[in-house]
């Protein structure tokens, strides 16, 4: 039956991808803008990158734009980045405006085209540690976590882990829960300050763990930002640069 051939193709292809991602250079948790950009920048430099996204649709908060008006805003300095990824945009005063669906799709495509492996519907429910350094993530199916099912996870080994989970800062929260580090909470929205804050504070917060994007504001107590994504893009770039320099 052709249906069986189709099923075999899906199963064999997926498990080959998963098997080859059990040991990676970088495990990125959260396929939002900063995570996708970091994965793109790292993958094009031949780093082995796996991205784990809990939801069915990667892209984080990009898709909804501002209040479901599907447009996002970037700073003018990111014009060359948009050109590199062949993303269409328009100028608006001293800013750039981009269709959010086009933008999210382009980041997903470019990251995976560069070689990053993206696993959606997969939750990171814990971290792996050795000698007081994070050395991987513990994953399970997203629905398993949501339904509270008692199903054992599996482990991914990684030289670096990036918390790109946005406002919850889920990976950092696991360390906070165990008393291994502290975090603050986001301040009210202030896009201008937040954009600079996110980029400045992006970096390593625990041996082997880096934070990017809105997770930075949750960890350090910075103001949240709205549908402006320049800081998150630059944050992803900074993560990639920091990891690349340590190779």
Buried (B, 14 or more C-beta within 10 A) or exposed (E): EEEEEEEEEEEEEEEEEBEEBEBBBBBBBBBBBBBBBBBBBBBBBEBBBBBBBBBEEBBBBBBBBEEEEBBBBBBEEBBEBBEEBEBEBEEEEEBBBBBBBBBBBBBBBBBBEBBBBBBBBBBBBBBBBEEEEBBBBBBBBBEBBEEEEEEEBEBBBBBBBBBBBBBEBBBBBBBBEEEBBEBEEBBEEBBEBBBEBBBBBBBBBBEBBBBBBBBBBBBBBBBBBBBBBBBBBBBBBBBBBBBEEEE
